Amino acid sequence: MINTVSTVERAKELNCLYDIDRVLQIIDKDISIVIKEILDIIPSGFRYFDLCEAEIILGDKIYSRPGLVRTELKQMALIKAYGEIIGEIRVFYVKPIESEKGIFITEEIQMLNSIAEKIAMFVTLQKLKPASIEFEIGEDEAKLYQNLSYNYPEMMVWLRKMGLKQKEIVQMLRNPLTFKKGETIGKQGAFTSYFLLLAKGAVKSYIEGPGNKSYSFMLTLPSEFIGISSLFGNQYHFSTVALIPSTVFLIEKDIVLKIISENQKFNKSIIAWLCDNYKVVFHKMSCLSLKQTIGRMAEVILYLSNDVFKSDVIPAYISRKDLAELSGMSNENAVRILSDFKSENILKDTPEGLKVLNSSLLQTISITG
């Protein structure tokens, strides 16, 4: 039998998202006007829409409708763009409600997170807009640049921050490739005339050893270069595999070397990027050689939580085998240590992934381990 109440609720959520998409279609619209329109729409997606109010924080500005009453009956969603938290959406029920399902149901929380992602995309595209058409590129290049900005907005913001001009970006990003989960993106020892830029997905890089042994030394999310250490060589020094479906751009070395020689800001950015990555590798080398297994596992979990995902949840696609390889230990040891961490309420398995419950204790174990 069809649950008509549930169907009506899902329809309200979909209509809310549709109306917000309609508002966000016009990239040139003033952000304050856009946010005010979204504030008018948000309550319509919730079960008790007549008791629902919202506020949106972007940077140092707080937007809300007149007469907003902030209560403890609230749900929040972070607005994240170009690798940073840039704001927050808060939804309040202004009066107490009675519901067996709880104040905010799972579908409403998912809807709120989707709205936050849509606002983040809009803000990112607006940041790209002022430089959307430069006189230095032709019509075909301008179209390619706009397509790249639409499909990979955060990556494009990152490349602009690296000091690249539009023409240089278009020259670099002409060869996108997609990889399925588990597919090899780059093979250790293979000849190559290019390196990679991760646009979507997640990958791990590892050094292959004898006897099918390997050591994973880095997990990469967009937007990052991969294999740039081979810029002046002709072989990959490590292998890279997709952890989830991923998109990468093949970037010809000769193009990058030419840009480096002509663009001082990009030159400095690449050097800074390499230095940051070498610091990570050196830290992992010291951890591997100086710490016991329990300390290494604590270090890896902190690395994934704080540096890679910037969240207390490590996604479910990171397997126990991945954690073992990143920690430089056997699967059996990794499973045993993780089990101990869970029994001591340091970690917890959730549907989303492995959740860190006590990061300060993990930090202590990492230091003393």
Summary of the structure (lengths in Angstrom):
residues: 369
radius of gyration: 23.4
end to end distance: 57.0
largest distance: 68.3
contacts: 1100
relative contact order: 0.07
helix: 49%
strand: 22%
